[in-house]
Amino acid sequence: MPDTIEIRRLRVSAHIGVPDQERGVSQTLFVTLHLTPSQGFTGLADDIARTVDYAQVSQEIEAIAAVRPRKLIETLALEIADHLLGNHPLQKVAVSIEKHILPNTECVVVHLERIRGDR
């Protein structure tokens, strides 16, 4: 298994949903990321500049979720993956988004995985 950074269940606010009424109210989503750095952990020399700053990534994801309304959590997952691969030294990213919306369910979750260069 490659070296991976996991951000588990980052709480974000988003205006998301197919009906206009649902999008009109901010909802809490949970985002889980598995980030595979291009370099791995060997040779980091305890220097944050040589790795992925997960605090910065978390702030970026919160901002992406809040920037505009969307109908689909699938769209948000794609935007997050594209942003991370385009702005951080990552070989691969996996994104999961949980939405607590359907009655009689714990949640709905979408998953996607993208590898640098596979767009």
LINLIN-V729061 format. One record per backbone hydrogen bond with DSSP energy under -0.5 kcal/mol. CO is the residue of the C=O (numbers start at 0). NH is the residue of the N-H. If there is no record, write none. Layout:
CO|NH ; CO|NH
This chain:
4|34 ; 5|7 ; 6|8 ; 6|32 ; 9|11 ; 9|30 ; 11|28 ; 13|15 ; 13|26 ; 14|69 ; 18|22 ; 19|23 ; 21|24 ; 26|13 ; 26|28 ; 27|99 ; 28|11 ; 29|97 ; 30|9 ; 31|95 ; 32|6 ; 32|34 ; 33|35 ; 33|93 ; 34|4 ; 34|36 ; 35|90 ; 35|91 ; 40|43 ; 43|46 ; 45|47 ; 46|49 ; 47|50 ; 50|52 ; 51|53 ; 52|56 ; 53|57 ; 54|58 ; 55|59 ; 56|60 ; 57|61 ; 58|62 ; 59|63 ; 60|64 ; 61|65 ; 62|66 ; 69|16 ; 71|75 ; 72|76 ; 73|77 ; 74|78 ; 75|79 ; 76|80 ; 77|81 ; 78|82 ; 79|83 ; 80|84 ; 81|85 ; 82|86 ; 83|87 ; 87|89 ; 88|37 ; 90|115 ; 91|35 ; 92|113 ; 93|33 ; 94|111 ; 95|31 ; 96|109 ; 97|29 ; 98|100 ; 98|107 ; 101|104 ; 107|98 ; 109|96 ; 111|94 ; 113|92 ; 114|117 ; 116|118
